Amino acid sequence: MSVEQVAENVDALRWFKSSYSGSDGGDCVEVAANLDAVYVRDSKAAGGGPVLRVGRGEWAAFVALATK
């Protein structure tokens, strides 16, 4: 699996927060996707923290394992 920290501008992506995240800004992640990658960031650092880019296939494999 390859994961890299993104240096490109990701503000134009449509970010989604987990439905398990509370309204009080608890610990959670946000994800966004485009045609070739999925982007992941800490919801508390949205817009200013690091962003990781994961290939769509690798993300699908991660989700499959996490939901078993």
PyMOL Python script that loads the backbone (N, CA, C, O; Angstrom):
from pymol import cmd

cmd.read_pdbstr("""\
ATOM      1  N   MET A   1       0.849  -1.170   0.000  1.00  0.00           N
ATOM      2  CA  MET A   1       0.000   0.000   0.000  1.00  0.00           C
ATOM      3  C   MET A   1       0.888   1.224   0.000  1.00  0.00           C
ATOM      4  O   MET A   1       1.882   1.278   0.725  1.00  0.00           O
ATOM      5  N   SER A   2       0.536   2.200  -0.806  1.00  0.00           N
ATOM      6  CA  SER A   2       1.283   3.448  -0.783  1.00  0.00           C
ATOM      7  C   SER A   2       0.383   4.566  -0.291  1.00  0.00           C
ATOM      8  O   SER A   2      -0.734   4.746  -0.773  1.00  0.00           O
ATOM      9  N   VAL A   3       0.884   5.299   0.663  1.00  0.00           N
ATOM     10  CA  VAL A   3       0.188   6.451   1.221  1.00  0.00           C
ATOM     11  C   VAL A   3       1.182   7.585   1.230  1.00  0.00           C
ATOM     12  O   VAL A   3       2.341   7.394   1.598  1.00  0.00           O
ATOM     13  N   GLU A   4       0.746   8.758   0.830  1.00  0.00           N
ATOM     14  CA  GLU A   4       1.658   9.887   0.834  1.00  0.00           C
ATOM     15  C   GLU A   4       0.952  11.121   1.363  1.00  0.00           C
ATOM     16  O   GLU A   4      -0.258  11.279   1.200  1.00  0.00           O
ATOM     17  N   GLN A   5       1.721  11.991   1.996  1.00  0.00           N
ATOM     18  CA  GLN A   5       1.170  13.257   2.442  1.00  0.00           C
ATOM     19  C   GLN A   5       1.061  14.163   1.223  1.00  0.00           C
ATOM     20  O   GLN A   5       1.989  14.245   0.419  1.00  0.00           O
ATOM     21  N   VAL A   6      -0.055  14.831   1.090  1.00  0.00           N
ATOM     22  CA  VAL A   6      -0.359  15.641  -0.085  1.00  0.00           C
ATOM     23  C   VAL A   6       0.141  17.059   0.097  1.00  0.00           C
ATOM     24  O   VAL A   6      -0.050  17.670   1.148  1.00  0.00           O
ATOM     25  N   ALA A   7       0.786  17.577  -0.943  1.00  0.00           N
ATOM     26  CA  ALA A   7       1.233  18.959  -0.932  1.00  0.00           C
ATOM     27  C   ALA A   7       0.340  19.823  -1.813  1.00  0.00           C
ATOM     28  O   ALA A   7       0.441  21.050  -1.787  1.00  0.00           O
ATOM     29  N   GLU A   8      -0.535  19.191  -2.591  1.00  0.00           N
ATOM     30  CA  GLU A   8      -1.397  19.937  -3.506  1.00  0.00           C
ATOM     31  C   GLU A   8      -2.589  20.542  -2.769  1.00  0.00           C
ATOM     32  O   GLU A   8      -2.888  20.154  -1.639  1.00  0.00           O
ATOM     33  N   ASN A   9      -3.264  21.486  -3.404  1.00  0.00           N
ATOM     34  CA  ASN A   9      -4.429  22.143  -2.827  1.00  0.00           C
ATOM     35  C   ASN A   9      -5.618  21.188  -2.894  1.00  0.00           C
ATOM     36  O   ASN A   9      -5.999  20.746  -3.978  1.00  0.00           O
ATOM     37  N   VAL A  10      -6.195  20.874  -1.756  1.00  0.00           N
ATOM     38  CA  VAL A  10      -7.328  19.947  -1.699  1.00  0.00           C
ATOM     39  C   VAL A  10      -8.602  20.633  -1.223  1.00  0.00           C
ATOM     40  O   VAL A  10      -9.593  19.966  -0.926  1.00  0.00           O
ATOM     41  N   ASP A  11      -8.582  21.956  -1.149  1.00  0.00           N
ATOM     42  CA  ASP A  11      -9.753  22.694  -0.665  1.00  0.00           C
ATOM     43  C   ASP A  11     -10.961  22.536  -1.587  1.00  0.00           C
ATOM     44  O   ASP A  11     -12.098  22.652  -1.129  1.00  0.00           O
ATOM     45  N   ALA A  12     -10.741  22.277  -2.866  1.00  0.00           N
ATOM     46  CA  ALA A  12     -11.852  22.151  -3.812  1.00  0.00           C
ATOM     47  C   ALA A  12     -12.551  20.801  -3.723  1.00  0.00           C
ATOM     48  O   ALA A  12     -13.617  20.628  -4.313  1.00  0.00           O
ATOM     49  N   LEU A  13     -11.980  19.842  -3.001  1.00  0.00           N
ATOM     50  CA  LEU A  13     -12.604  18.526  -2.866  1.00  0.00           C
ATOM     51  C   LEU A  13     -13.835  18.617  -1.964  1.00  0.00           C
ATOM     52  O   LEU A  13     -13.923  19.503  -1.115  1.00  0.00           O
ATOM     53  N   ARG A  14     -14.767  17.714  -2.148  1.00  0.00           N
ATOM     54  CA  ARG A  14     -15.953  17.643  -1.291  1.00  0.00           C
ATOM     55  C   ARG A  14     -15.669  16.659  -0.167  1.00  0.00           C
ATOM     56  O   ARG A  14     -15.583  15.452  -0.396  1.00  0.00           O
ATOM     57  N   TRP A  15     -15.524  17.172   1.036  1.00  0.00           N
ATOM     58  CA  TRP A  15     -15.139  16.386   2.201  1.00  0.00           C
ATOM     59  C   TRP A  15     -16.373  15.868   2.936  1.00  0.00           C
ATOM     60  O   TRP A  15     -17.392  16.552   3.031  1.00  0.00           O
ATOM     61  N   PHE A  16     -16.257  14.635   3.458  1.00  0.00           N
ATOM     62  CA  PHE A  16     -17.335  14.004   4.218  1.00  0.00           C
ATOM     63  C   PHE A  16     -16.801  13.566   5.571  1.00  0.00           C
ATOM     64  O   PHE A  16     -15.717  12.990   5.664  1.00  0.00           O
ATOM     65  N   LYS A  17     -17.571  13.844   6.621  1.00  0.00           N
ATOM     66  CA  LYS A  17     -17.196  13.407   7.969  1.00  0.00           C
ATOM     67  C   LYS A  17     -18.030  12.177   8.326  1.00  0.00           C
ATOM     68  O   LYS A  17     -19.178  12.049   7.902  1.00  0.00           O
ATOM     69  N   SER A  18     -17.452  11.296   9.092  1.00  0.00           N
ATOM     70  CA  SER A  18     -18.136  10.082   9.505  1.00  0.00           C
ATOM     71  C   SER A  18     -19.430  10.400  10.247  1.00  0.00           C
ATOM     72  O   SER A  18     -19.498  11.363  11.010  1.00  0.00           O
ATOM     73  N   SER A  19     -20.446   9.587  10.018  1.00  0.00           N
ATOM     74  CA  SER A  19     -21.707   9.748  10.743  1.00  0.00           C
ATOM     75  C   SER A  19     -21.545   9.381  12.217  1.00  0.00           C
ATOM     76  O   SER A  19     -22.421   9.682  13.027  1.00  0.00           O
ATOM     77  N   TYR A  20     -20.435   8.736  12.572  1.00  0.00           N
ATOM     78  CA  TYR A  20     -20.165   8.401  13.959  1.00  0.00           C
ATOM     79  C   TYR A  20     -19.568   9.575  14.727  1.00  0.00           C
ATOM     80  O   TYR A  20     -19.452   9.517  15.951  1.00  0.00           O
ATOM     81  N   SER A  21     -19.197  10.618  14.035  1.00  0.00           N
ATOM     82  CA  SER A  21     -18.604  11.783  14.669  1.00  0.00           C
ATOM     83  C   SER A  21     -19.700  12.606  15.325  1.00  0.00           C
ATOM     84  O   SER A  21     -20.731  12.879  14.709  1.00  0.00           O
ATOM     85  N   GLY A  22     -19.483  12.997  16.558  1.00  0.00           N
ATOM     86  CA  GLY A  22     -20.469  13.796  17.267  1.00  0.00           C
ATOM     87  C   GLY A  22     -20.472  15.240  16.812  1.00  0.00           C
ATOM     88  O   GLY A  22     -19.551  15.682  16.126  1.00  0.00           O
ATOM     89  N   SER A  23     -21.491  15.967  17.185  1.00  0.00           N
ATOM     90  CA  SER A  23     -21.601  17.372  16.801  1.00  0.00           C
ATOM     91  C   SER A  23     -20.677  18.268  17.612  1.00  0.00           C
ATOM     92  O   SER A  23     -20.531  19.450  17.300  1.00  0.00           O
ATOM     93  N   ASP A  24     -20.050  17.720  18.650  1.00  0.00           N
ATOM     94  CA  ASP A  24     -19.150  18.518  19.485  1.00  0.00           C
ATOM     95  C   ASP A  24     -17.717  18.541  18.956  1.00  0.00           C
ATOM     96  O   ASP A  24     -16.813  19.001  19.653  1.00  0.00           O
ATOM     97  N   GLY A  25     -17.501  18.057  17.748  1.00  0.00           N
ATOM     98  CA  GLY A  25     -16.166  18.095  17.142  1.00  0.00           C
ATOM     99  C   GLY A  25     -15.219  17.052  17.690  1.00  0.00           C
ATOM    100  O   GLY A  25     -14.024  17.314  17.832  1.00  0.00           O
ATOM    101  N   GLY A  26     -15.731  15.873  18.003  1.00  0.00           N
ATOM    102  CA  GLY A  26     -14.907  14.812  18.552  1.00  0.00           C
ATOM    103  C   GLY A  26     -13.860  14.293  17.591  1.00  0.00           C
ATOM    104  O   GLY A  26     -13.723  14.784  16.470  1.00  0.00           O
ATOM    105  N   ASP A  27     -13.128  13.304  18.040  1.00  0.00           N
ATOM    106  CA  ASP A  27     -12.057  12.724  17.227  1.00  0.00           C
ATOM    107  C   ASP A  27     -12.647  11.962  16.048  1.00  0.00           C
ATOM    108  O   ASP A  27     -13.378  10.987  16.220  1.00  0.00           O
ATOM    109  N   CYS A  28     -12.320  12.422  14.867  1.00  0.00           N
ATOM    110  CA  CYS A  28     -12.844  11.773  13.675  1.00  0.00           C
ATOM    111  C   CYS A  28     -11.982  12.143  12.483  1.00  0.00           C
ATOM    112  O   CYS A  28     -11.102  12.999  12.577  1.00  0.00           O
ATOM    113  N   VAL A  29     -12.244  11.490  11.367  1.00  0.00           N
ATOM    114  CA  VAL A  29     -11.548  11.816  10.124  1.00  0.00           C
ATOM    115  C   VAL A  29     -12.571  12.242   9.090  1.00  0.00           C
ATOM    116  O   VAL A  29     -13.759  11.937   9.196  1.00  0.00           O
ATOM    117  N   GLU A  30     -12.081  12.955   8.086  1.00  0.00           N
ATOM    118  CA  GLU A  30     -12.884  13.315   6.929  1.00  0.00           C
ATOM    119  C   GLU A  30     -12.234  12.681   5.714  1.00  0.00           C
ATOM    120  O   GLU A  30     -11.013  12.530   5.664  1.00  0.00           O
ATOM    121  N   VAL A  31     -13.045  12.312   4.735  1.00  0.00           N
ATOM    122  CA  VAL A  31     -12.519  11.750   3.496  1.00  0.00           C
ATOM    123  C   VAL A  31     -13.124  12.483   2.305  1.00  0.00           C
ATOM    124  O   VAL A  31     -14.237  13.005   2.371  1.00  0.00           O
ATOM    125  N   ALA A  32     -12.372  12.508   1.228  1.00  0.00           N
ATOM    126  CA  ALA A  32     -12.827  13.049  -0.046  1.00  0.00           C
ATOM    127  C   ALA A  32     -12.240  12.165  -1.132  1.00  0.00           C
ATOM    128  O   ALA A  32     -11.198  11.540  -0.932  1.00  0.00           O
ATOM    129  N   ALA A  33     -12.899  12.110  -2.274  1.00  0.00           N
ATOM    130  CA  ALA A  33     -12.404  11.250  -3.356  1.00  0.00           C
ATOM    131  C   ALA A  33     -12.455  11.986  -4.685  1.00  0.00           C
ATOM    132  O   ALA A  33     -13.298  12.854  -4.908  1.00  0.00           O
ATOM    133  N   ASN A  34     -11.536  11.618  -5.552  1.00  0.00           N
ATOM    134  CA  ASN A  34     -11.616  12.031  -6.944  1.00  0.00           C
ATOM    135  C   ASN A  34     -11.457  10.771  -7.786  1.00  0.00           C
ATOM    136  O   ASN A  34     -11.580   9.670  -7.248  1.00  0.00           O
ATOM    137  N   LEU A  35     -11.195  10.885  -9.053  1.00  0.00           N
ATOM    138  CA  LEU A  35     -11.172   9.713  -9.933  1.00  0.00           C
ATOM    139  C   LEU A  35     -10.096   8.694  -9.606  1.00  0.00           C
ATOM    140  O   LEU A  35     -10.299   7.500  -9.826  1.00  0.00           O
ATOM    141  N   ASP A  36      -8.949   9.134  -9.084  1.00  0.00           N
ATOM    142  CA  ASP A  36      -7.850   8.194  -8.877  1.00  0.00           C
ATOM    143  C   ASP A  36      -7.383   8.042  -7.445  1.00  0.00           C
ATOM    144  O   ASP A  36      -6.477   7.248  -7.190  1.00  0.00           O
ATOM    145  N   ALA A  37      -7.962   8.769  -6.494  1.00  0.00           N
ATOM    146  CA  ALA A  37      -7.461   8.682  -5.124  1.00  0.00           C
ATOM    147  C   ALA A  37      -8.530   9.037  -4.110  1.00  0.00           C
ATOM    148  O   ALA A  37      -9.551   9.645  -4.432  1.00  0.00           O
ATOM    149  N   VAL A  38      -8.265   8.635  -2.864  1.00  0.00           N
ATOM    150  CA  VAL A  38      -9.079   9.021  -1.714  1.00  0.00           C
ATOM    151  C   VAL A  38      -8.170   9.816  -0.794  1.00  0.00           C
ATOM    152  O   VAL A  38      -7.018   9.444  -0.573  1.00  0.00           O
ATOM    153  N   TYR A  39      -8.688  10.905  -0.262  1.00  0.00           N
ATOM    154  CA  TYR A  39      -7.926  11.795   0.613  1.00  0.00           C
ATOM    155  C   TYR A  39      -8.488  11.708   2.019  1.00  0.00           C
ATOM    156  O   TYR A  39      -9.703  11.634   2.203  1.00  0.00           O
ATOM    157  N   VAL A  40      -7.609  11.716   3.013  1.00  0.00           N
ATOM    158  CA  VAL A  40      -8.006  11.551   4.405  1.00  0.00           C
ATOM    159  C   VAL A  40      -7.343  12.644   5.231  1.00  0.00           C
ATOM    160  O   VAL A  40      -6.161  12.938   5.053  1.00  0.00           O
ATOM    161  N   ARG A  41      -8.120  13.249   6.143  1.00  0.00           N
ATOM    162  CA  ARG A  41      -7.564  14.259   7.043  1.00  0.00           C
ATOM    163  C   ARG A  41      -8.275  14.208   8.384  1.00  0.00           C
ATOM    164  O   ARG A  41      -9.378  13.669   8.488  1.00  0.00           O
ATOM    165  N   ASP A  42      -7.654  14.761   9.397  1.00  0.00           N
ATOM    166  CA  ASP A  42      -8.228  14.883  10.731  1.00  0.00           C
ATOM    167  C   ASP A  42      -9.293  15.970  10.688  1.00  0.00           C
ATOM    168  O   ASP A  42      -9.020  17.082  10.236  1.00  0.00           O
ATOM    169  N   SER A  43     -10.489  15.671  11.146  1.00  0.00           N
ATOM    170  CA  SER A  43     -11.574  16.652  11.066  1.00  0.00           C
ATOM    171  C   SER A  43     -11.307  17.888  11.923  1.00  0.00           C
ATOM    172  O   SER A  43     -11.828  18.963  11.625  1.00  0.00           O
ATOM    173  N   LYS A  44     -10.511  17.757  12.971  1.00  0.00           N
ATOM    174  CA  LYS A  44     -10.203  18.910  13.824  1.00  0.00           C
ATOM    175  C   LYS A  44      -9.217  19.855  13.160  1.00  0.00           C
ATOM    176  O   LYS A  44      -9.132  21.023  13.539  1.00  0.00           O
ATOM    177  N   ALA A  45      -8.474  19.371  12.179  1.00  0.00           N
ATOM    178  CA  ALA A  45      -7.461  20.192  11.515  1.00  0.00           C
ATOM    179  C   ALA A  45      -7.876  20.511  10.081  1.00  0.00           C
ATOM    180  O   ALA A  45      -7.029  20.827   9.245  1.00  0.00           O
ATOM    181  N   ALA A  46      -9.171  20.429   9.795  1.00  0.00           N
ATOM    182  CA  ALA A  46      -9.667  20.633   8.432  1.00  0.00           C
ATOM    183  C   ALA A  46      -9.187  21.967   7.873  1.00  0.00           C
ATOM    184  O   ALA A  46      -9.339  23.018   8.497  1.00  0.00           O
ATOM    185  N   GLY A  47      -8.614  21.895   6.701  1.00  0.00           N
ATOM    186  CA  GLY A  47      -8.151  23.096   6.034  1.00  0.00           C
ATOM    187  C   GLY A  47      -6.763  23.543   6.434  1.00  0.00           C
ATOM    188  O   GLY A  47      -6.205  24.442   5.805  1.00  0.00           O
ATOM    189  N   GLY A  48      -6.188  22.939   7.471  1.00  0.00           N
ATOM    190  CA  GLY A  48      -4.874  23.391   7.891  1.00  0.00           C
ATOM    191  C   GLY A  48      -3.906  22.294   8.265  1.00  0.00           C
ATOM    192  O   GLY A  48      -2.718  22.553   8.458  1.00  0.00           O
ATOM    193  N   GLY A  49      -4.395  21.075   8.371  1.00  0.00           N
ATOM    194  CA  GLY A  49      -3.532  19.981   8.778  1.00  0.00           C
ATOM    195  C   GLY A  49      -3.097  19.138   7.606  1.00  0.00           C
ATOM    196  O   GLY A  49      -3.440  19.431   6.461  1.00  0.00           O
ATOM    197  N   PRO A  50      -2.344  18.095   7.884  1.00  0.00           N
ATOM    198  CA  PRO A  50      -1.869  17.218   6.809  1.00  0.00           C
ATOM    199  C   PRO A  50      -3.007  16.429   6.176  1.00  0.00           C
ATOM    200  O   PRO A  50      -4.016  16.137   6.818  1.00  0.00           O
ATOM    201  N   VAL A  51      -2.826  16.097   4.917  1.00  0.00           N
ATOM    202  CA  VAL A  51      -3.783  15.296   4.163  1.00  0.00           C
ATOM    203  C   VAL A  51      -3.025  14.123   3.566  1.00  0.00           C
ATOM    204  O   VAL A  51      -1.949  14.296   2.993  1.00  0.00           O
ATOM    205  N   LEU A  52      -3.586  12.937   3.700  1.00  0.00           N
ATOM    206  CA  LEU A  52      -2.991  11.738   3.115  1.00  0.00           C
ATOM    207  C   LEU A  52      -3.763  11.354   1.858  1.00  0.00           C
ATOM    208  O   LEU A  52      -4.989  11.457   1.814  1.00  0.00           O
ATOM    209  N   ARG A  53      -3.035  10.913   0.842  1.00  0.00           N
ATOM    210  CA  ARG A  53      -3.656  10.436  -0.395  1.00  0.00           C
ATOM    211  C   ARG A  53      -3.417   8.933  -0.505  1.00  0.00           C
ATOM    212  O   ARG A  53      -2.288   8.460  -0.372  1.00  0.00           O
ATOM    213  N   VAL A  54      -4.500   8.188  -0.750  1.00  0.00           N
ATOM    214  CA  VAL A  54      -4.456   6.731  -0.857  1.00  0.00           C
ATOM    215  C   VAL A  54      -5.114   6.356  -2.182  1.00  0.00           C
ATOM    216  O   VAL A  54      -6.138   6.931  -2.550  1.00  0.00           O
ATOM    217  N   GLY A  55      -4.541   5.410  -2.888  1.00  0.00           N
ATOM    218  CA  GLY A  55      -5.159   4.935  -4.121  1.00  0.00           C
ATOM    219  C   GLY A  55      -6.533   4.341  -3.848  1.00  0.00           C
ATOM    220  O   GLY A  55      -6.780   3.815  -2.763  1.00  0.00           O
ATOM    221  N   ARG A  56      -7.425   4.422  -4.827  1.00  0.00           N
ATOM    222  CA  ARG A  56      -8.798   3.939  -4.631  1.00  0.00           C
ATOM    223  C   ARG A  56      -8.839   2.438  -4.326  1.00  0.00           C
ATOM    224  O   ARG A  56      -9.641   1.997  -3.504  1.00  0.00           O
ATOM    225  N   GLY A  57      -7.987   1.661  -4.977  1.00  0.00           N
ATOM    226  CA  GLY A  57      -7.948   0.229  -4.714  1.00  0.00           C
ATOM    227  C   GLY A  57      -7.489  -0.080  -3.303  1.00  0.00           C
ATOM    228  O   GLY A  57      -8.051  -0.947  -2.635  1.00  0.00           O
ATOM    229  N   GLU A  58      -6.469   0.628  -2.852  1.00  0.00           N
ATOM    230  CA  GLU A  58      -5.973   0.440  -1.491  1.00  0.00           C
ATOM    231  C   GLU A  58      -7.025   0.855  -0.463  1.00  0.00           C
ATOM    232  O   GLU A  58      -7.176   0.214   0.577  1.00  0.00           O
ATOM    233  N   TRP A  59      -7.754   1.940  -0.768  1.00  0.00           N
ATOM    234  CA  TRP A  59      -8.810   2.392   0.147  1.00  0.00           C
ATOM    235  C   TRP A  59      -9.917   1.338   0.231  1.00  0.00           C
ATOM    236  O   TRP A  59     -10.409   1.039   1.320  1.00  0.00           O
ATOM    237  N   ALA A  60     -10.307   0.777  -0.910  1.00  0.00           N
ATOM    238  CA  ALA A  60     -11.343  -0.250  -0.921  1.00  0.00           C
ATOM    239  C   ALA A  60     -10.912  -1.467  -0.107  1.00  0.00           C
ATOM    240  O   ALA A  60     -11.721  -2.046   0.617  1.00  0.00           O
ATOM    241  N   ALA A  61      -9.644  -1.858  -0.221  1.00  0.00           N
ATOM    242  CA  ALA A  61      -9.139  -2.986   0.563  1.00  0.00           C
ATOM    243  C   ALA A  61      -9.155  -2.664   2.058  1.00  0.00           C
ATOM    244  O   ALA A  61      -9.502  -3.521   2.871  1.00  0.00           O
ATOM    245  N   PHE A  62      -8.786  -1.445   2.423  1.00  0.00           N
ATOM    246  CA  PHE A  62      -8.815  -1.016   3.824  1.00  0.00           C
ATOM    247  C   PHE A  62     -10.239  -1.068   4.371  1.00  0.00           C
ATOM    248  O   PHE A  62     -10.464  -1.601   5.457  1.00  0.00           O
ATOM    249  N   VAL A  63     -11.188  -0.528   3.639  1.00  0.00           N
ATOM    250  CA  VAL A  63     -12.586  -0.520   4.097  1.00  0.00           C
ATOM    251  C   VAL A  63     -13.113  -1.935   4.222  1.00  0.00           C
ATOM    252  O   VAL A  63     -13.829  -2.244   5.175  1.00  0.00           O
ATOM    253  N   ALA A  64     -12.773  -2.802   3.276  1.00  0.00           N
ATOM    254  CA  ALA A  64     -13.225  -4.188   3.342  1.00  0.00           C
ATOM    255  C   ALA A  64     -12.713  -4.872   4.604  1.00  0.00           C
ATOM    256  O   ALA A  64     -13.455  -5.602   5.262  1.00  0.00           O
ATOM    257  N   LEU A  65     -11.453  -4.639   4.941  1.00  0.00           N
ATOM    258  CA  LEU A  65     -10.901  -5.245   6.166  1.00  0.00           C
ATOM    259  C   LEU A  65     -11.480  -4.617   7.423  1.00  0.00           C
ATOM    260  O   LEU A  65     -11.708  -5.310   8.415  1.00  0.00           O
ATOM    261  N   ALA A  66     -11.718  -3.319   7.392  1.00  0.00           N
ATOM    262  CA  ALA A  66     -12.228  -2.614   8.583  1.00  0.00           C
ATOM    263  C   ALA A  66     -13.680  -2.948   8.881  1.00  0.00           C
ATOM    264  O   ALA A  66     -14.127  -2.791  10.017  1.00  0.00           O
ATOM    265  N   THR A  67     -14.417  -3.403   7.890  1.00  0.00           N
ATOM    266  CA  THR A  67     -15.841  -3.672   8.101  1.00  0.00           C
ATOM    267  C   THR A  67     -16.153  -5.153   8.284  1.00  0.00           C
ATOM    268  O   THR A  67     -17.322  -5.540   8.298  1.00  0.00           O
ATOM    269  N   LYS A  68     -15.138  -5.974   8.424  1.00  0.00           N
ATOM    270  CA  LYS A  68     -15.345  -7.410   8.656  1.00  0.00           C
ATOM    271  C   LYS A  68     -15.778  -7.660  10.075  1.00  0.00           C
ATOM    272  O   LYS A  68     -16.001  -8.807  10.459  1.00  0.00           O
TER     273      LYS A  68
END
""", "prot")
cmd.dss("prot")
cmd.show_as("cartoon", "prot")
cmd.util.cbc("prot")
cmd.orient("prot")
